[in-house]
Amino acid sequence: MSSRDGRVASRGRIVVAALSAAAIPFGLLTLGPIAANAQTAAGSASALTASTTVPAASTPAPVATPPISAPKPLTRGTVLVFGSPQDRVVQRLRSELVGLGLQVIIVDSAAPDASTGPDASLARSMDAVGAVRMLPAGGGVEVWVMEQGTGRTLEHDMVSDAKAPDPDAAIALRAVELLRARLLPTVPKRVHEEEPEPDRARPEREPRPTAPPPPQPVQNLLGLHVVPDFSLYSGTDVCGQESQRSGKYGCFRDDDKQYHGNPTPVAGNEAPSGFRWAGLRVLLSYDRVLGSNIALGARAGLAFGGGPKFDDGGSFRPFHLEARASYWFGDRPFSSTGLMPFIFVAGGMAQFDSKSEVPVRESEQCSTYPGALCPVYAGSDIVQYNPQGQTVTGWHRSGRTFVGGGLGAMYAISVGNGPVASLKVSQAMSPSTTVLSPELGWVIGF
């Protein structure tokens, strides 16, 4: 132990040993020299009853300490302070520790048997929760801490700061703060410690509100759409036999039978050019978002309002299949709300039938009797009788494949959800025609 004291003396440190706490009445004791041969707790206690007397000439001036409130009697434990009762550091330690509500026992370290540091058996016999040992020359402190319950010993070193305005007060406060940190929550906050008043001259600045993170973009768009079609209808000799055999046109009488007469091409038998109603489609859509502005998807559904079956066997096919690629304008449109415009290209399988009223007049002179009919021959057989003149319904049938494109916009009420409208221009193939298709629907993003 003497070799350790030599090392400690050279480094100038305090020892703080924290032991298991027990209830000891509050008070302040000053103990004299410890008998070297103390073998039991009772013997050690009796050896500490005398008080060491220090000459007045050698007594340093008392240290000014902040006022403290008288602590209430607590049973949180005792702290042993090994040092001279007249030492300024010891006095400051005593004031601070009493402010913590602890009982302080000063053990006069001037005796030869007290120079070896805190006596563990003495501390345990007095149920001390901590011990502070002063070192000669006021150079610093050495700290020992024994954890409660485990008995594990921890060592802390402190060196006195000679540049501090009051080195004694500084080292005492550092030792007290270390002791309080190690004994928490056993030791309460110091009674005389008050909360600092807020700086009235410089009020605290309210933190700036941080913008919420942008919502996550949707990756999938599922929609339901209603699509009316308008196809371009025009032509001459619409109800002629060659036109009807090509499959592009089919003319039907009022009795829903296909017309097979021989109309004259110079008296009617034509339809004015323009867009005609071509039925209604109900489509389901799915689009997958790729990147931040592109989506690839498909449409599938049924068409309603097609023409009747032609005598050559051709009939309206109501199925609609379509592939589509779209580009959406704006910054992160799939994680935004509001108006979001887009353009698209499309292609697929669909059929578009439109109709028009066509006046026809038989090319040959039928009987002049009222109600006389003109026969239609197929070889030597009469297949149909038609009046000299009549108005038939001429159906225009487009091809079953198409390509097209268009533009539109969606108004996102929430991210990825809202109504969508667009206009598609398609070119149907074989027979060819142009189709305008306004689309109106609702899209749900996820």
C-alpha positions in Angstrom: 0.0 0.0 0.0 3.0 2.4 0.6 4.2 2.0 -3.0 0.7 3.0 -4.2 0.6 6.0 -1.8 3.9 7.1 -3.3 2.5 7.0 -6.8 -0.7 8.7 -5.7 1.3 11.5 -4.0 3.3 12.2 -7.2 0.2 12.5 -9.3 -1.9 14.4 -6.7 -5.3 12.7 -6.7 -8.3 12.1 -4.4 -9.8 8.7 -3.7 -13.6 8.3 -3.6 -14.8 4.9 -2.5 -18.6 4.4 -2.8 -20.0 1.5 -0.7 -23.4 0.1 -0.1 -25.8 2.6 1.5 -27.6 2.2 4.8 -29.7 4.4 7.0 -27.5 6.6 9.4 -28.9 9.6 11.2 -27.9 13.0 9.7 -25.1 14.8 11.4 -21.5 16.0 11.1 -18.6 14.3 12.9 -14.9 15.2 13.1 -12.8 12.2 13.9 -9.3 12.0 15.4 -6.4 9.6 14.6 -7.3 6.0 13.9 -5.7 3.3 16.1 -3.4 1.2 13.9 -4.4 -2.0 15.6 -8.2 -1.6 15.1 -9.5 -5.1 14.4 -13.2 -4.7 14.7 -15.9 -2.2 13.8 -16.4 -1.3 17.5 -12.7 -0.8 18.0 -12.4 1.4 14.9 -15.4 3.5 16.0 -13.9 4.1 19.5 -10.6 5.2 17.9 -12.4 7.9 16.0 -13.9 9.8 19.0 -11.0 12.2 19.6 -10.7 15.5 17.6 -7.4 16.7 16.3 -6.5 20.3 17.3 -4.7 22.4 14.7 -2.9 25.6 15.8 -4.8 28.8 15.0 -1.7 30.2 13.2 -1.7 27.4 10.7 -5.4 27.5 10.1 -6.2 28.9 6.6 -9.0 31.4 6.1 -12.4 29.7 5.7 -13.7 29.3 2.2 -16.7 31.3 1.2 -19.4 28.9 0.1 -22.8 29.5 -1.5 -25.7 29.6 1.0 -27.5 26.3 1.4 -30.8 25.3 2.9 -30.6 23.1 6.0 -31.1 19.6 4.7 -33.8 17.5 6.2 -32.7 14.4 8.1 -32.2 11.7 5.5 -31.2 8.1 5.6 -29.4 8.0 2.3 -26.0 7.3 3.8 -22.7 8.7 5.1 -19.6 10.0 3.3 -16.2 9.9 4.9 -13.8 12.7 4.2 -10.1 12.0 5.0 -8.3 15.2 5.6 -7.6 18.1 8.0 -10.9 19.7 9.3 -9.3 23.1 8.7 -8.4 22.4 5.0 -10.2 24.7 2.6 -10.9 21.8 0.3 -12.3 19.7 3.1 -14.5 22.6 4.3 -15.9 23.1 0.7 -16.5 19.3 0.4 -18.3 19.3 3.6 -20.6 22.2 2.6 -21.4 20.6 -0.8 -22.0 17.1 0.5 -24.3 18.4 3.3 -26.2 20.3 0.5 -26.8 17.0 -1.1 -28.5 15.7 2.1 -25.7 13.4 3.1 -24.1 12.9 6.5 -20.4 13.9 6.5 -17.8 12.4 8.8 -14.3 14.0 8.7 -11.5 11.7 9.5 -8.4 13.6 10.4 -5.7 12.3 8.0 -2.9 14.0 10.0 -2.5 10.8 12.1 0.1 8.3 10.7 -2.5 5.5 10.5 -4.8 7.6 8.3 -2.3 8.3 5.6 -2.9 5.0 3.9 -6.3 6.1 2.6 -9.9 5.2 3.4 -10.1 2.1 5.6 -12.6 -0.3 3.9 -13.5 -2.1 7.2 -14.2 1.3 8.9 -16.3 2.5 6.0 -18.4 -0.7 6.0 -18.8 -0.7 9.7 -20.2 2.8 9.5 -22.4 1.9 6.4 -20.7 4.7 4.4 -21.9 5.3 0.8 -18.7 7.1 -0.2 -15.3 8.3 0.9 -13.1 11.2 -0.2 -9.4 11.2 0.6 -7.3 14.3 0.5 -3.7 14.1 -0.7 -0.8 16.1 0.6 0.3 19.4 -1.1 -3.2 20.0 -2.5 -2.2 18.8 -6.0 -5.3 16.8 -6.9 -7.4 13.9 -6.0 -7.7 10.1 -6.5 -11.1 8.6 -6.6 -12.3 5.1 -5.8 -15.9 4.1 -6.4 -17.3 0.8 -5.2 -20.6 0.0 -7.0 -23.5 -0.8 -4.8 -24.7 -4.4 -4.9 -21.8 -5.7 -7.0 -18.8 -4.6 -4.9 -16.9 -3.8 -8.1 -14.3 -1.1 -7.6 -13.8 1.7 -10.1 -11.0 4.3 -10.1 -11.1 7.9 -11.2 -8.3 10.4 -11.3 -8.5 14.2 -11.0 -5.7 16.7 -11.2 -5.9 20.1 -9.6 -6.1 23.0 -12.1 -3.5 25.6 -10.9 -4.8 28.1 -13.5 -8.3 28.2 -12.0 -9.2 31.3 -10.0 -9.8 29.2 -6.9 -8.1 25.8 -7.4 -9.3 24.5 -4.0 -13.0 25.3 -4.8 -12.7 23.9 -8.3 -11.2 20.5 -7.2 -13.8 20.2 -4.4 -16.7 20.8 -6.8 -15.3 18.3 -9.3 -15.1 15.7 -6.6 -18.6 16.3 -5.4 -20.0 16.2 -9.0 -18.3 12.9 -9.6 -19.6 11.5 -6.3 -23.1 12.6 -7.1 -22.9 11.1 -10.5 -21.8 7.8 -9.1 -24.4 7.7 -6.3 -27.4 8.8 -8.4 -30.2 8.1 -8.1 -29.3 7.5 -4.4 -28.3 11.1 -3.8 -30.9 13.8 -4.4 -30.1 17.1 -6.1 -28.3 19.6 -3.9 -30.7 21.6 -1.8 -29.1 25.0 -2.5 -29.0 24.4 -6.2 -31.5 26.6 -8.0 -32.7 26.5 -11.6 -31.2 29.3 -13.7 -33.6 32.1 -14.7 -34.3 32.4 -18.4 -32.5 35.0 -20.3 -35.1 37.7 -20.7 -33.0 39.8 -22.9 -32.6 37.0 -25.5 -35.8 35.0 -25.6 -35.5 31.5 -27.0 -36.2 31.3 -30.6 -39.0 28.9 -31.6 -37.8 26.1 -33.8 -38.6 26.4 -37.4 -41.3 24.0 -38.6 -39.8 21.4 -40.8 -41.5 20.5 -44.0 -43.1 17.1 -44.0 -41.4 14.6 -46.3 -43.0 14.2 -49.7 -45.5 11.3 -50.0 -44.3 8.1 -51.6 -45.1 7.9 -55.3 -47.7 5.3 -56.4 -46.4 2.5 -58.6 -49.6 1.1 -60.0 -52.7 2.8 -61.5 -56.0 0.9 -61.8 -58.9 2.6 -63.7 -62.4 2.2 -65.1 -63.3 4.2 -68.3 -66.3 4.9 -70.5 -65.4 5.6 -74.1 -67.8 6.8 -76.8 -66.5 6.4 -80.4 -67.1 8.6 -83.5 -65.8 7.3 -86.8 -65.3 9.1 -90.1 -68.0 8.1 -92.6 -67.9 8.9 -96.3 -68.3 7.2 -99.7 -70.1 6.8 -103.0 -71.9 3.8 -104.3 -72.3 2.8 -100.7 -75.0 0.2 -101.3 -73.7 -1.1 -104.6 -73.2 -4.8 -104.8 -69.4 -4.5 -105.2 -69.1 -2.2 -102.1 -71.1 -4.6 -100.0 -69.1 -7.6 -101.2 -65.9 -5.9 -100.0 -67.1 -6.0 -96.4 -66.6 -2.2 -95.9 -70.3 -1.4 -96.2 -73.6 -3.2 -95.5 -77.0 -1.7 -96.3 -80.1 -2.9 -94.5 -83.8 -2.3 -95.3 -86.5 -1.5 -92.8 -87.3 -5.2 -92.4 -83.7 -5.7 -91.1 -82.7 -7.7 -94.2 -79.6 -6.7 -96.1 -80.3 -4.8 -99.3 -79.0 -6.6 -102.5 -80.5 -4.4 -105.2 -79.0 -2.7 -108.2 -78.9 1.0 -107.2 -78.0 3.6 -109.8 -74.8 5.5 -108.8 -76.1 8.9 -109.9 -79.3 9.0 -107.9 -78.4 8.9 -104.2 -76.5 5.8 -103.1 -74.0 7.9 -101.2 -73.4 9.3 -97.7 -72.2 12.8 -96.8 -68.7 12.9 -95.2 -68.5 13.4 -91.4 -68.1 11.7 -88.1 -70.8 9.3 -87.0 -71.7 7.6 -83.7 -69.7 4.4 -83.5 -70.8 2.8 -80.3 -69.7 2.9 -76.6 -66.9 1.1 -74.8 -66.4 0.2 -71.2 -62.8 -0.5 -70.4 -60.6 -1.5 -67.4 -57.1 -0.1 -67.4 -53.9 -1.0 -65.6 -50.7 1.1 -65.8 -47.3 0.4 -64.2 -45.2 3.4 -63.3 -41.6 3.3 -64.6 -39.3 5.9 -63.3 -40.8 9.3 -62.3 -42.8 10.2 -65.4 -43.4 7.1 -67.6 -46.2 4.5 -67.4 -46.8 1.4 -69.4 -50.2 -0.3 -69.4 -53.1 -2.0 -71.0 -56.8 -1.6 -71.6 -59.4 -4.4 -72.0 -63.2 -4.3 -72.3 -66.4 -4.5 -74.4 -67.9 -2.4 -77.1 -71.7 -1.8 -77.5 -73.7 -0.6 -80.5 -72.1 -2.5 -83.3 -73.9 -3.3 -86.6 -75.9 -6.3 -87.6 -74.4 -9.5 -89.1 -73.8 -9.2 -92.8 -75.0 -11.9 -95.2 -71.4 -12.8 -96.1 -70.9 -14.0 -92.5 -69.1 -10.9 -91.1 -70.3 -9.8 -87.7 -69.3 -7.2 -85.2 -66.6 -8.2 -82.7 -67.2 -6.4 -79.3 -63.9 -7.2 -77.7 -61.3 -4.5 -77.1 -57.6 -5.1 -76.3 -55.1 -2.3 -76.2 -51.5 -1.6 -75.1 -50.5 1.9 -74.1 -47.4 3.9 -73.2 -47.8 7.4 -71.6 -45.6 10.3 -70.5 -46.8 12.4 -67.5 -45.6 16.0 -67.2 -44.5 17.7 -64.0 -42.1 17.0 -61.1 -42.9 13.7 -59.5 -46.5 13.5 -60.9 -47.1 10.1 -59.2 -46.5 11.5 -55.7 -48.4 14.8 -56.2 -51.9 16.1 -56.2 -53.7 18.5 -58.5 -53.8 18.6 -62.3 -51.4 16.2 -64.1 -51.4 16.3 -67.9 -50.0 13.5 -70.1 -49.6 12.2 -73.7 -49.8 8.6 -74.9 -49.5 6.3 -77.8 -51.6 3.1 -78.2 -52.4 0.2 -80.4 -54.4 -3.0 -80.3 -57.5 -4.8 -81.6 -60.9 -3.2 -81.9 -63.8 -2.8 -84.4 -65.7 0.4 -85.0 -69.1 0.3 -86.8 -71.0 3.5 -87.8 -74.1 4.0 -89.8 -75.8 6.6 -92.0 -79.1 6.8 -93.9 -78.6 6.2 -97.7 -81.2 6.8 -100.4 -81.1 4.3 -103.2 -83.0 4.0 -106.5 -83.1 0.9 -108.7 -81.2 1.3 -111.9 -83.8 -0.5 -114.1 -87.4 0.6 -114.6 -89.8 -1.5 -112.7 -93.5 -1.8 -113.5 -95.4 1.4 -113.6 -98.1 0.0 -111.5 -98.3 1.3 -108.0 -96.5 -0.9 -105.5 -94.7 -2.8 -108.2 -91.4 -4.3 -107.1 -88.1 -4.8 -109.0 -86.8 -8.3 -108.9 -83.2 -9.0 -108.0 -81.7 -12.0 -109.8 -78.9 -14.4 -108.7 -78.4 -16.3 -111.9 -81.9 -17.3 -113.0 -83.3 -17.1 -109.4 -85.0 -14.1 -107.9 -83.5 -13.5 -104.5 -85.1 -10.2 -103.6 -87.8 -7.6 -104.6 -87.1 -4.0 -104.0 -89.3 -0.9 -104.6 -88.2 1.6 -107.3 -86.7 3.8 -104.6 -86.2 3.6 -100.8 -83.9 4.7 -98.0 -81.7 2.1 -96.3 -79.4 2.1 -93.4 -75.8 1.9 -94.6 -73.4 0.5 -92.0 -69.7 1.3 -92.3 -67.4 -1.3 -90.9 -63.8 -0.6 -90.0 -60.9 -3.0 -89.6 -60.2 -4.9 -86.5 -56.8 -3.5 -85.6 -55.8 0.1 -84.9 -53.0 2.4 -83.9 -53.4 5.8 -82.3 -52.4 8.4 -79.7 -53.7 11.3 -77.7 -53.5 13.5 -74.7 -55.3 13.9 -71.4 -55.1 15.0 -67.8 -55.8 13.6 -64.4 -56.9 15.6 -61.4 -55.4 13.8 -58.4 -57.6 14.5 -55.4 -55.1 12.5 -53.4 -51.8 10.9 -54.6 -52.7 8.6 -57.5 -56.5 8.9 -57.1 -58.9 11.0 -59.1 -60.8 11.5 -62.3 -59.1 11.3 -65.7 -60.1 12.5 -69.1 -58.4 12.1 -72.5 -58.9 12.2 -76.2 -57.6 9.5 -78.5 -57.3 9.6 -82.3 -57.1 6.1 -83.9 -56.6 4.9 -87.4 -58.5 1.6 -87.9 -57.0 -0.7 -90.5 -58.5 -2.7 -93.4 -61.0 -1.3 -94.1 -59.5 2.0 -93.0 -61.2 4.8 -91.1 -60.4 7.5 -88.6 -61.9 7.3 -85.1 -62.2 9.9 -82.4 -62.6 8.5 -78.8 -63.0 10.8 -75.8 -62.3 8.9 -72.6 -63.7 9.6 -69.1 -62.8 7.5 -66.1 -61.5 7.2 -62.5 -58.1 6.0 -61.5 -56.9 4.5 -58.2 -53.2 4.5 -57.4 -51.4 2.1 -55.1 
